[in-house]
Amino acid sequence: MTEVLKLQDSIPEVAATSLIGVIAKLEMIVGADRDIGDPTDFPWPHITSALRDLNAIAGDLPVGRWSRERTRSDVAKHWESAVKLVAALEEEGAAEHRDDVTVF
């Protein structure tokens, strides 16, 4: 229970980076109140209403795993950039190594 409370306490410090992240934060807040207080008191019905609206707007968001096809498509889209970045980092590392091994 202590770990759950620590996690709940950290929610305000974590920035959501997607709509599903905002929904997850609100679901955690509303879910915690079910265990601790009266969900009919302000602001819980209002938060629950906003959460319901967000879920209606977002539709069926992916809950966890993407399809292999989507993952492959994303990898293909970013592969060339990743290869260039790795090559540049390797070149930078080699240049630094050459600078460190100066012959006297």
N, C-alpha and C positions, 0 to 999 in steps of 0.2 A: 504494500500500500504506500510506503514511503517513496518508492521509485515513481509510482503513478503521480503522487502529489508533486514531486520534483519536476516531472515532465510537464504537468499542468502549469506549474509556476514559470516554466521557461517559455511558454507559448507567446507572451507579449514580446519577447526578445528575438524571436525567429520571424524573419520576413518570408511571407509566402511568395513564391515565384511563378505561381500559376493559379488559375481559377480553382483547380482541384485542391491546391494547397489552402486557399481561403476556406473552401468548403470543409476540408479536413479539420482546420482549426476550429471553425464554428461547431462542427459535430462533436469535437472533443469537449468544448466548453459546455454545450448543451447536455452532453452525456454525463459530464461530471456533476452537473446540478441535479440530475435525477437521483444521484446517490447522496448528495449533501443537503439539498434544500427543497423548497417548494417550487416546482416548475410553473405554478400558476401566478407567482409574484412577478412584478416588474423587475428586470427587463426580459425575463426568460421567454414569455410568449412572443415578444417583439423579435428577439434573436432567432427563435424557432421559425417565425414567419419569414424573416430575411433569409434564413438557411433554406427554407422550402422554395422561396423565389429563386435563389441561386441555383438550386438543383433543377428547377423547371427550365431556367434559361440555359444552363449548361448541357442539359440533356444527359445522355449516357456517356459519361466520361470514362476513359479507360481506368480500371481500378488497379491494375498491377502490371500485367505482362502485355507487351505489344506482340503483334504477329511477327513471325520470322521474315515475311515479305517486307513489312514496314521497316524492320531493323536493317535488312539488307539494302533497302532503298536509301535509308539514312546513311549507312556506311558508304555506299557508292557515291552519294552526293558529297561527302566530306573527305573521301579517301585522298584525292589529289592534294588538297590543302594539307592534310595530315602528313603525307609523304614529304612535301616541301618543307614543312615545319621541322620534321625529324632530321632531314638532310641539313637544314640550316643550323640546328642545334649541334649536330655532329661536327659540322665544319667549324662552328664557334669553339667547341670543345677541343678540337684538334689544333686550332690556332692558339688557344690559351696554353695548350700543352707545349707547343713549339716555343712560345714565349718563355715558358718556365724552364725549358731545357736549353738555355743559351750557352754556347761554347765559349769558354774564356781563353 
